[in-house]
Amino acid sequence: MSGGAQGATLMPAWDSDTGAVAVLAVLAGDEAYGFPLSAVREILAPPPLTEVPRAPSHFLGVIAVRGQIITVIDLPKMLHLEAEQTDPYGRILLVDNGEELIGVAVDRVIQVYRMEPNQIEYASAMSAELSDYVVGVGRVPSGSSADAEDMLILIDPVSLLGGVQ
C-alpha cells in the first residue's frame, strides 16, 4: 500500500478520542493475524459445511447461520500458506467485508488486543499479491515476558474478502 493505510479498513475502527483500535488476533498456519474487531460479527465453532463443486481451493463451502447462507473461505489458503492439519480449536469468523458477511476459517482465536497507533507499522512495500490484503504489522505484548512483543499481521477484510467468489 502506498501512502500508509489511508483507505484501510482499520481507519474507521479508530476510536476518535484515544486513537486506539480493537483487534481480534487469530492463528492461521504458524502466523498470527489481526482483524479489526469492528468487522467481526460473530465467532462460530465450525458447523457442517456444504461443499461447492469446482470452487477455488480457498473456498471451503457454505454454511447456514440462522437461515442465511454464508460463504466460507480458508484464510491460510487465501494467503497462500502451507496447509496444516485441521486444528480442533478452529473457528469460523463471520466478517463483514462491506457488502456481506463472509465466513473466514482460522486455526485458532487468540484474543482481543487494544492497539494504540504507535503499536502499528503500516505496510508500505510488500509483495504485490499480499499488499492489498495487509494493512501493516501490529506489536502486542508477548506472554513470555513483560518486555517481549509478538507481531500480528493486520488484515484489511474489505480487500481480502471483497474478491471472494
DAKACOR-V132454 format. One record per helix or strand. SS is the DSSP state (~ for helix, > for strand). FROM is the first residue (numbers start at 1). TO is the last residue. If there is no record, write none. Layout:
# DAKACOR-V132454
ss->[SS;SS]
from->[FROM;FROM]
to->[TO;TO]
This chain:
# DAKACOR-V132454
ss->[~;>;>;~;>;>;>;>;~;>;>;>;~;>;~;>;>;~]
from->[10;21;31;37;40;50;59;68;75;91;101;108;117;120;128;134;149;157]
to->[13;28;36;39;45;50;65;74;78;96;106;115;119;122;131;141;155;162]
